Amino acid sequence: DAVHYLCDECASDYRPGIPLPGVLEAVFDYAAIAYAWQDNPDIRLFSAVDPVYFPDLPVGDTPFFRSERLASHLQCPNLWIKFDGLNPSGSLKDRASMMMVAEARRLGIKQIVTASTGNAACSLAALCANAGIQAVIFAPAQAPPAKLIQILVHGAELHKVEGTYDYAYAAALDYAAHHECLIRNTGYHPLTIEGKKSAGLEIYVQHGKVPDWIVIPVGDGVILSAIHKAFLDLKRTGIIDRLPRLLAVQAESSDAIFNYWKTGVYRDAAQPRTVADSISVRTPSCAHWSIQALQETQGDAVLVTDSEILPAQKELAAYAGVFAEPSSSSTLAGLRKALTQGIVKQDDSVVLLVTGHGLKDPGAVKLG
């Protein structure tokens, strides 16, 4: 086959019916891709599912641009923004949902279940509606109302779960054990990583080169792992010869990956409560891969507080014209901290990955 799967923890090949302890990684025929890329540099060459099965709602190819005013404001002249809030449902999660819907169509499966703090659920609901597939959603009851409305308007079956995202995650797995469906849970199905990696592939194609840094909001660690996978795939084909350094930004109360990176010892986040609901996670599913990504890219991680995130949200809007939800705004807060700490140098080329639109959670905005 053109694609097979390896476990990121034990490096064993996947065999159906034999569970592995880590998250599966899709491995391609890189020589074939490198040959095809010479005549047709199309990121779909790196797709784990044949694009013929993609839904007809366009996903990806989102804006990549330099904001002169924001760059000047931060004194970071080589600053670029990748704004994935302009995907159909308003977030980067559409990339993963598109792949899951494509896989369901390929297999003839009529139902997909997921756990979500909101964005993945909104995304799955929209893409499933487009493809005529039933979306079943388990979301924390305290998810932002705008996100719950977006889930319901697309006709998804919504189950509100008391407690954190981790409880919703467990409920979705329990549902899947008793129904014929695909599981879109972030970090559980390898196609969620494969879908999200397209953002990294686009950054390379749109920028025309490898940036020094990509700043990424981190909860589960799946987007971080996916961007790492994108550039790893490009390097394995020989298209690039180096990886960008990745900066993981976590909310102060949702710090499991940050602490794992700094101490080498994994512990769940104690009390993950933050205005940045999309990155509020107690037990990140891609913790192991995230650390590997930071190690292999010579990256780093920073923590930001809600009192740093909310002003960053206003700065992004006021200086770049980008209205981002709090989790996405954490990237600007994290970059500011990394510049202050000397992690990122002022003349480095930097890409802020803005993953979700501010209209996802307008109630979080603090004006005045």
Rosetta blueprint (number, residue, H / E / L):
1 D L
2 A L
3 V E
4 H E
5 Y E
6 L E
7 C E
8 D L
9 E L
10 C L
11 A L
12 S L
13 D E
14 Y L
15 R L
16 P L
17 G L
18 I L
19 P L
20 L L
21 P L
22 G L
23 V L
24 L E
25 E E
26 A E
27 V E
28 F E
29 D L
30 Y H
31 A H
32 A H
33 I H
34 A H
35 Y H
36 A H
37 W H
38 Q H
39 D H
40 N L
41 P L
42 D L
43 I H
44 R H
45 L H
46 F H
47 S L
48 A L
49 V L
50 D L
51 P H
52 V H
53 Y H
54 F L
55 P L
56 D L
57 L L
58 P L
59 V L
60 G L
61 D L
62 T L
63 P L
64 F E
65 F E
66 R E
67 S L
68 E H
69 R H
70 L H
71 A H
72 S H
73 H H
74 L H
75 Q L
76 C L
77 P L
78 N L
79 L E
80 W E
81 I E
82 K E
83 F E
84 D H
85 G H
86 L H
87 N L
88 P L
89 S L
90 G L
91 S E
92 L L
93 K H
94 D H
95 R H
96 A H
97 S H
98 M H
99 M H
100 M H
101 V H
102 A H
103 E H
104 A H
105 R H
106 R H
107 L H
108 G L
109 I L
110 K L
111 Q E
112 I E
113 V E
114 T E
115 A E
116 S L
117 T L
118 G L
119 N H
120 A H
121 A H
122 C H
123 S H
124 L H
125 A H
126 A H
127 L H
128 C H
129 A H
130 N H
131 A H
132 G L
133 I L
134 Q E
135 A E
136 V E
137 I E
138 F E
139 A E
140 P E
141 A L
142 Q L
143 A L
144 P L
145 P H
146 A H
147 K H
148 L H
149 I H
150 Q H
151 I H
152 L H
153 V H
154 H L
155 G L
156 A L
157 E E
158 L E
159 H E
160 K E
161 V E
162 E L
163 G L
164 T L
165 Y H
166 D H
167 Y H
168 A H
169 Y H
170 A H
171 A H
172 A H
173 L H
174 D H
175 Y H
176 A H
177 A H
178 H L
179 H L
180 E L
181 C L
182 L E
183 I E
184 R L
185 N L
186 T L
187 G L
188 Y L
189 H L
190 P H
191 L H
192 T H
193 I H
194 E H
195 G H
196 K H
197 K H
198 S H
199 A H
200 G H
201 L H
202 E H
203 I H
204 Y H
205 V H
206 Q H
207 H H
208 G L
209 K L
210 V L
211 P L
212 D L
213 W E
214 I E
215 V E
216 I E
217 P E
218 V L
219 G L
220 D L
221 G L
222 V H
223 I H
224 L H
225 S H
226 A H
227 I H
228 H H
229 K H
230 A H
231 F H
232 L H
233 D H
234 L H
235 K H
236 R H
237 T L
238 G L
239 I L
240 I L
241 D L
242 R L
243 L L
244 P L
245 R E
246 L E
247 L E
248 A E
249 V E
250 Q E
251 A E
252 E L
253 S L
254 S L
255 D L
256 A H
257 I H
258 F H
259 N H
260 Y H
261 W H
262 K H
263 T H
264 G L
265 V L
266 Y L
267 R L
268 D L
269 A L
270 A L
271 Q L
272 P L
273 R L
274 T L
275 V L
276 A L
277 D H
278 S H
279 I H
280 S L
281 V L
282 R L
283 T L
284 P L
285 S L
286 C L
287 A H
288 H H
289 W H
290 S H
291 I H
292 Q H
293 A H
294 L H
295 Q H
296 E H
297 T L
298 Q L
299 G L
300 D E
301 A E
302 V E
303 L E
304 V E
305 T L
306 D H
307 S H
308 E H
309 I H
310 L H
311 P H
312 A H
313 Q H
314 K H
315 E H
316 L H
317 A H
318 A H
319 Y H
320 A H
321 G L
322 V L
323 F L
324 A E
325 E L
326 P H
327 S H
328 S H
329 S H
330 S H
331 T H
332 L H
333 A H
334 G H
335 L H
336 R H
337 K H
338 A H
339 L H
340 T H
341 Q L
342 G L
343 I L
344 V L
345 K L
346 Q L
347 D L
348 D L
349 S L
350 V E
351 V E
352 L E
353 L E
354 V E
355 T L
356 G E
357 H E
358 G H
359 L H
360 K H
361 D L
362 P H
363 G H
364 A H
365 V L
366 K L
367 L L
368 G L
